Amino acid sequence: MIDPQPDFQPVQGHAEQLAPGLRRILAPNPSPMTFRGTNTYVLGHRALAVIDPGPLSDTHLAAILSAVGPQQSISHILVTHAHLDHSPLARPLSEATGAPVLAFGDARAGRSALMRQLAETGLAGGGEGVDAGFVPDETLADGALIEGDGWRLEALHTPGHFGNHLSFAWGDVLFSGDLVMGWASSLVSPPDGDLGAFMQSLERLRCRRWSRMHPGHGAPVTDTAARLDALLAHRRAREASILEALAKAPADAATLAAAIYKDTDPVLLPAAVRNVLAHLIDLTQRNAVISLGHLEKDAVFSMA
């Protein structure tokens, strides 16, 4: 597999200065789904905000705490979403520092009515793994402002990759979590992922000007408008491929993924199946395709 960002080689556990008052610490959890690992961000000069503490790791907890200088303290712990590579360390970090954990809600928050229904009927997520026990100390509504010592963040509810996904605007800089990354497109795995919401969140971000995006994985995104356009175009192309295949014959998500993702690493094919399922559910909601039976992961779909 070709390395999508060969120049992005941060050192695990090292607090790297990205801008005045902003550092990044790479967690020790590289994988095909997380790339080099989870990016934890430390914002501020004295009272610090930690964005996405990361996976449950004593090593990473020690790295975050060691980045706090003698005249500094952690005042806020912010979580973009409740996947196992982003949120589990929030509670140990809170216990070590006394700082509250802030997020949109628990692991089920932000789901649409259909996704709640699908979850209740047994459709389970796949891919990165849900931090099912995640519960924040404080919930953040869309548009909420979080102010600290010399910094201010705006919480933007940007579901799609995950129902409770937040992005955080720091002026014209965005901490984009797993919604917008430069090294890969995001996994959208129902019922936690929602393709319709994903597209709406990208369109929402496209309406604002961003100088830079700091994602949950990979290097900063500098040409933000072009990246948002590329992600939208990528999903529309996938949709077109799915509709083209269904026009020939009914099929399930696995069959479609095998036909469409021909050059995908076999390790990533299960995630590709989940992405296709997300498209099929969205197309069903838009009455473009129908499910021949119950709407579930193994359902067969046809053109409406």
C-alpha positions in Angstrom: 0.0 0.0 0.0 1.3 3.4 -1.0 2.0 5.7 2.0 -0.5 8.6 1.5 1.5 11.1 3.6 5.2 10.0 3.6 6.4 13.3 5.0 4.1 13.0 8.1 6.4 11.2 10.6 5.7 12.5 14.1 7.3 10.9 17.1 5.0 9.0 19.4 4.6 10.7 22.8 6.5 13.9 21.7 4.6 17.2 22.2 5.3 18.9 18.8 4.7 22.6 18.5 2.3 23.4 15.6 1.5 27.0 16.3 1.8 29.4 19.2 -0.3 27.8 22.0 -0.9 24.6 20.1 0.9 21.2 20.4 0.2 17.7 19.0 1.0 14.4 20.7 0.8 11.2 18.7 -0.7 8.3 20.5 0.9 4.8 20.2 -1.9 3.2 18.2 -1.0 3.0 14.5 -3.2 0.7 12.4 -4.8 0.6 8.9 -7.7 2.5 10.4 -5.8 5.0 12.5 -2.8 5.6 10.2 0.2 6.8 12.3 -2.1 6.9 15.4 -4.5 9.3 17.1 -3.5 13.0 17.2 -4.1 14.5 20.7 -4.0 18.3 20.7 -3.0 20.5 23.6 -4.2 24.1 23.3 -3.3 27.0 25.5 -0.4 28.5 27.4 -1.3 28.1 31.1 -4.7 26.6 31.6 -4.8 24.0 28.8 -7.4 22.2 26.8 -6.7 18.6 25.7 -8.6 17.6 22.5 -9.1 13.9 22.0 -7.0 12.2 24.7 -7.0 9.0 22.7 -7.0 5.3 23.4 -6.7 3.7 26.8 -2.9 3.8 27.2 -0.7 4.4 30.3 2.1 5.4 27.9 0.0 8.1 26.2 -1.4 9.3 29.5 2.1 9.8 30.8 3.0 11.7 27.6 0.1 14.1 28.0 0.8 14.7 31.6 4.5 15.3 30.9 3.6 18.0 28.4 2.1 20.0 31.2 4.7 22.5 32.4 5.3 23.6 36.0 3.2 26.8 35.5 0.5 24.9 33.6 -2.6 22.8 34.3 -5.3 21.0 32.2 -8.6 22.8 32.6 -10.7 21.1 29.9 -10.8 17.7 28.2 -12.7 17.8 24.9 -13.7 14.7 22.9 -14.7 14.8 19.3 -16.5 11.4 19.3 -16.8 8.1 21.2 -14.6 5.8 19.2 -12.1 3.6 21.1 -9.1 5.5 19.5 -10.4 8.9 20.7 -12.3 8.9 24.0 -11.3 6.1 26.5 -8.3 8.0 28.0 -10.6 11.0 28.8 -11.7 9.5 32.2 -8.2 8.6 33.5 -6.9 12.0 32.4 -9.8 13.7 34.2 -9.1 11.6 37.3 -5.4 12.6 37.2 -6.1 16.3 36.6 -9.5 17.2 37.9 -10.5 18.6 34.5 -14.0 17.9 33.3 -14.7 15.9 30.1 -16.8 17.8 27.5 -18.5 16.2 24.5 -21.8 16.3 22.6 -23.1 13.4 24.6 -22.7 9.7 25.3 -21.9 7.1 22.6 -25.5 7.0 21.5 -26.1 10.7 21.3 -26.8 12.4 17.9 -28.2 9.4 16.1 -31.1 10.0 13.7 -34.5 8.3 14.3 -33.7 5.7 11.6 -30.2 4.9 13.1 -31.8 4.5 16.5 -34.3 2.1 15.0 -31.6 0.1 13.2 -29.6 -0.1 16.4 -32.6 -1.4 18.3 -33.1 -4.1 15.7 -29.6 -5.4 16.1 -27.5 -3.5 13.5 -24.1 -3.2 15.1 -21.3 -0.9 14.1 -18.0 -2.0 12.6 -14.5 -0.7 12.1 -12.9 1.4 14.8 -15.0 0.2 17.8 -17.4 2.2 19.9 -16.5 3.4 23.4 -19.9 2.2 24.6 -19.4 3.4 28.2 -18.4 6.9 27.3 -20.3 9.6 29.2 -19.0 13.2 29.4 -19.2 15.4 32.6 -20.7 18.2 30.5 -22.5 18.1 27.2 -21.9 20.7 24.5 -24.7 21.8 22.2 -24.1 22.8 18.6 -22.7 26.3 18.6 -21.6 26.2 22.3 -18.6 28.3 23.1 -15.9 27.0 25.4 -13.5 29.6 26.8 -10.2 29.0 28.6 -7.1 30.9 29.5 -6.5 32.9 26.3 -8.4 30.6 24.0 -11.9 30.1 22.8 -13.5 27.2 20.9 -16.8 26.8 19.1 -18.4 23.4 19.2 -19.9 22.3 15.9 -22.1 19.2 15.8 -20.8 17.4 12.7 -22.4 13.9 12.7 -21.8 11.4 9.9 -18.7 9.5 10.9 -20.3 9.2 14.4 -23.6 10.5 15.8 -22.0 12.5 18.7 -19.1 13.9 16.5 -18.0 17.4 17.3 -15.6 19.6 15.4 -14.0 22.5 17.3 -13.4 25.9 15.7 -10.5 27.9 17.0 -11.0 31.1 15.0 -10.5 30.0 11.3 -8.7 26.8 12.4 -10.8 23.6 12.8 -10.1 20.5 14.9 -12.0 18.2 12.5 -11.8 14.9 14.4 -12.5 12.0 11.9 -14.9 14.0 9.7 -12.1 15.5 7.5 -8.7 13.9 7.2 -6.1 14.3 4.5 -4.7 10.8 4.4 -8.0 9.0 3.8 -11.7 9.4 3.6 -13.7 8.6 6.8 -15.4 5.4 7.7 -19.2 5.7 7.8 -20.5 2.6 9.5 -24.2 2.5 10.5 -25.8 2.9 12.9 -23.1 5.0 14.4 -22.2 6.4 11.0 -24.8 8.1 8.8 -24.0 8.9 5.2 -26.7 11.6 4.8 -25.5 13.4 7.9 -21.9 13.0 6.8 -22.6 14.9 3.5 -24.6 17.6 5.4 -21.7 18.1 7.8 -19.2 18.4 4.9 -21.5 20.9 3.2 -21.9 22.9 6.4 -18.1 23.2 6.8 -17.8 24.2 3.1 -19.8 27.3 3.9 -17.1 28.7 6.1 -13.5 29.6 5.3 -10.9 27.6 7.2 -7.1 28.3 7.1 -6.3 24.9 8.4 -7.8 21.7 9.7 -6.2 19.6 12.4 -7.6 16.0 12.0 -7.8 13.1 14.4 -5.3 11.2 12.2 -2.7 12.4 9.8 -1.2 15.7 8.8 -2.9 19.1 8.9 -5.2 19.9 6.0 -4.1 23.2 4.5 -6.1 23.4 1.3 -9.4 23.0 3.2 -11.9 23.9 0.5 -10.3 21.6 -2.0 -10.3 18.8 0.5 -13.9 19.2 1.4 -14.8 19.3 -2.3 -12.8 16.1 -2.9 -14.5 14.3 0.0 -18.0 15.3 -1.3 -17.0 14.3 -4.9 -15.6 10.9 -3.6 -18.9 10.0 -1.9 -21.0 11.1 -5.0 -18.8 8.9 -7.2 -19.2 5.9 -4.8 -23.0 6.5 -5.0 -22.9 6.5 -8.7 -20.9 3.2 -8.8 -23.5 1.6 -6.5 -26.4 2.7 -8.6 -24.7 1.5 -11.8 -24.1 -1.9 -10.2 -27.7 -2.2 -8.9 -29.1 -1.2 -12.3 -27.6 -4.5 -13.5 -28.8 -6.7 -10.7 -29.9 -6.6 -7.1 -27.0 -7.2 -4.6 -26.1 -6.9 -1.0 -23.4 -4.5 0.5 -20.7 -7.2 0.5 -21.2 -8.1 -3.1 -21.2 -4.4 -4.1 -18.1 -3.6 -2.1 -16.1 -6.5 -3.7 -17.0 -5.2 -7.1 -16.4 -1.5 -6.4 -13.4 -1.6 -4.1 -11.3 -3.8 -6.4 -7.9 -2.3 -5.4 -8.6 -2.1 -1.7 -6.3 -3.8 0.8 -8.2 -6.9 2.0 -7.7 -5.8 5.6 -9.8 -2.8 4.8 -12.6 -4.6 2.8 -14.9 -5.0 5.9 -14.8 -1.2 6.4 -15.6 -0.8 2.7 -18.6 -3.0 3.1 -19.8 -0.8 6.0 -19.3 2.3 3.8 -21.4 0.7 1.0 -24.1 -0.2 3.5 -24.2 3.5 4.6 -24.7 4.5 1.0 -27.5 2.0 0.6 -29.3 3.1 3.7 -29.0 6.7 2.6 -30.3 5.8 -0.9 -33.2 3.9 0.7 -34.1 7.0 2.7 -34.1 9.0 -0.6 -36.3 6.4 -2.3 -33.6 5.7 -4.9 -33.2 2.0 -3.9 -35.3 -0.5 -2.0 -34.4 -3.2 0.5 -35.7 -6.6 -0.5 -36.6 -7.6 3.1 -35.6 -6.0 6.4 -33.1 -3.2 6.3 -30.0 -4.9 7.8 -26.4 -5.5 7.0 -27.0 -8.6 4.8 -30.1 -7.2 3.1 -30.3 -7.3 -0.7 -31.1 -4.1 -2.5 -32.5 -3.2 -5.9 -33.3 -0.1 -7.8 -36.6 1.5 -6.7 
